[in-house]
Amino acid sequence: MTAGRRVNTQSQNWGTPAKYVNAVKAFWDGKIDLDPCSNEYSIVHAATEYRLPEQDGLKESWNYPTIYVNPPYGADRQRGTTIKDWLARCARAHIDYKSEVIALVPVATNTSHWKSYVFGQAEAICFLYDTRLRFLEDGIDRGKGAPMACCLVYWGNNYRRFAEQFMIYGAVANISNLKQVRIGKDRYYSSDIFAQAI
């Protein structure tokens, strides 16, 4: 659950605000099975947590029914990973294990990771209404807002329920019609893209 804004930030323990944790839990009837990028200050309290920096959630199993991901937003130079690796794992978990996955990520529709692992793979996106989403810093709301727009991306098969749960937090878009569709002149989205990322 680290949403470090920069690689050299003083703290990498950026946590999800309580209202979104509660909404995700409500969507899954009160339980989150896996949080692969947790930290010691996390309020998610998933049944299984991989805690950064001690554990590398990208190397652990994601074979869980429900997964909530608030990945590091910056590059991890030590591990050589970026947010692209986390989004690839989100999409892969849905394909491989039929997991339902929700990720809190920056809106970056022009990036290769969105083009490869959100568009053509995810079911829906909730573009959050928050002008500047206030992440928890070391478990505390210090009033600092994120410098970018954020959203919740959903890999699953229950758009209607997702829309009903999250419409109060943002504009919900059904993108299931983009699955396996050619978008742009050079891209065709299929499971073949994962060979490039993992």
C-alpha positions in Angstrom: 0.0 0.0 0.0 2.8 2.4 -0.6 2.0 5.2 -2.9 5.3 7.0 -2.8 5.1 10.0 -5.0 8.8 10.0 -5.8 11.6 7.5 -5.5 13.5 9.7 -3.1 10.5 10.5 -0.9 11.1 10.5 2.9 8.3 8.1 3.5 7.1 5.2 1.3 4.3 4.3 3.7 1.4 6.0 1.9 -1.9 4.4 2.8 -5.4 4.2 1.4 -7.9 6.6 3.0 -10.4 4.9 5.2 -13.4 5.7 3.1 -12.0 3.7 0.2 -10.8 0.8 2.3 -14.4 0.6 3.7 -15.9 0.8 0.3 -13.7 -2.0 -1.1 -14.5 -4.2 1.9 -18.2 -3.5 1.5 -18.0 -4.5 -2.2 -16.5 -7.8 -1.1 -18.9 -8.3 1.8 -16.4 -7.2 4.4 -13.3 -9.2 3.5 -10.2 -8.6 1.4 -8.2 -11.8 0.9 -4.9 -10.3 -0.2 -3.1 -6.9 0.0 0.2 -7.6 -1.9 1.8 -4.2 -1.1 0.9 -3.5 2.5 3.0 -1.8 5.2 3.1 -1.6 9.0 0.6 1.3 9.1 -1.9 -0.3 6.8 -5.6 0.0 7.7 -6.7 -2.5 5.0 -6.1 -5.5 7.3 -6.4 -8.1 4.5 -6.4 -11.8 5.5 -3.0 -12.1 3.8 -0.6 -9.1 3.6 2.8 -8.9 2.0 4.6 -6.0 3.7 6.9 -3.7 1.8 9.8 -3.3 2.0 10.5 -6.6 3.7 8.4 -8.7 1.3 8.2 -8.3 -2.4 4.6 -8.8 -3.3 5.4 -9.1 -7.0 7.2 -12.4 -6.2 4.6 -13.9 -3.9 1.4 -15.8 -4.9 -1.6 -13.9 -6.0 -3.9 -16.9 -6.0 -6.6 -15.3 -3.9 -10.3 -14.6 -4.6 -10.2 -10.9 -3.7 -7.2 -8.6 -4.0 -6.8 -4.9 -3.1 -3.7 -3.1 -4.5 -2.4 0.3 -3.7 0.9 -0.1 -5.4 4.1 2.1 -5.2 3.6 4.9 -7.7 7.3 5.5 -8.2 10.0 3.3 -9.5 11.7 0.8 -7.1 15.3 1.1 -8.2 16.5 -1.6 -5.9 14.1 -4.2 -7.3 13.9 -2.7 -10.8 10.1 -2.5 -10.8 7.5 0.2 -11.6 3.8 0.5 -11.4 3.6 -1.3 -14.7 4.7 -4.5 -13.0 1.9 -4.2 -10.4 -0.8 -3.6 -13.0 0.5 -6.6 -15.0 0.1 -8.7 -11.9 -3.4 -7.4 -11.3 -4.5 -8.3 -14.8 -2.7 -11.7 -14.7 -4.3 -12.6 -11.3 -7.7 -12.1 -12.9 -6.8 -14.2 -15.9 -5.0 -17.0 -14.1 -7.0 -17.4 -10.9 -10.3 -15.6 -11.7 -9.4 -13.2 -8.9 -11.4 -10.0 -8.5 -8.8 -7.2 -8.2 -9.3 -3.5 -7.3 -6.3 -1.2 -7.6 -6.0 2.5 -6.5 -3.7 4.0 -9.1 -3.0 7.4 -10.9 -5.0 8.2 -13.9 -2.4 7.7 -16.7 -4.4 6.8 -19.8 -1.5 7.7 -22.2 1.0 5.3 -20.6 2.0 1.8 -22.0 0.9 0.2 -18.7 -2.6 1.5 -19.0 -2.7 0.5 -22.7 -1.6 -3.0 -21.9 -3.1 -3.9 -18.5 -6.1 -1.6 -18.0 -7.6 -1.1 -21.4 -8.4 -4.4 -22.9 -8.1 -6.3 -19.6 -10.1 -4.5 -16.8 -13.9 -4.5 -16.4 -14.4 -0.9 -15.1 -12.7 2.2 -13.8 -14.0 4.6 -11.1 -12.4 8.1 -11.8 -12.4 9.5 -8.2 -14.1 12.8 -7.5 -11.4 13.9 -5.0 -9.6 16.9 -6.2 -6.5 15.8 -4.4 -6.8 12.4 -2.8 -5.3 12.5 0.7 -3.3 9.4 1.3 -2.5 8.4 4.8 1.2 9.0 5.7 2.4 6.4 8.2 -1.2 5.8 9.0 -2.1 9.4 9.7 -4.1 11.9 7.6 -1.7 14.8 7.4 -3.8 16.8 5.0 -1.4 16.4 2.0 -3.2 15.7 -1.3 -1.9 13.6 -4.1 -0.4 15.7 -7.0 -2.3 13.6 -9.6 -5.8 12.4 -10.3 -6.5 8.9 -9.0 -8.9 6.1 -9.9 -10.0 2.6 -8.8 -9.5 0.0 -11.6 -11.5 -3.2 -11.3 -10.6 -6.5 -12.9 -13.6 -8.7 -12.4 -17.0 -9.6 -13.9 -19.5 -7.7 -11.8 -19.7 -4.2 -13.4 -23.2 -3.5 -12.0 -22.2 -4.2 -8.4 -19.0 -2.2 -8.9 -20.9 0.8 -10.3 -23.5 0.7 -7.5 -20.8 0.6 -4.8 -18.4 3.2 -6.2 -20.6 5.7 -8.1 -20.7 7.9 -4.9 -16.9 8.2 -5.1 -16.5 9.0 -8.7 -17.5 8.5 -12.3 -17.7 4.8 -13.1 -17.0 3.7 -16.6 -17.7 0.2 -18.0 -14.7 -0.7 -20.2 -15.6 -4.4 -20.6 -16.4 -3.7 -24.3 -12.6 -3.1 -24.8 -11.5 -6.6 -23.8 -9.5 -8.2 -26.6 -10.2 -5.3 -28.9 -7.7 -3.5 -31.2 -7.2 0.0 -29.9 -4.9 2.3 -31.8 -2.9 1.3 -34.9 -0.2 -0.8 -33.2 -1.8 -2.6 -30.3 -4.0 -5.7 -30.0 -4.8 -6.6 -26.4 -4.7 -10.3 -25.5 -3.1 -12.5 -23.0 0.0 -12.6 -25.2 1.1 -9.2 -23.7 2.0 -10.9 -20.4 5.0 -12.7 -22.0 6.5 -9.2 -22.4 6.0 -8.0 -18.8 6.7 -11.0 -16.6 
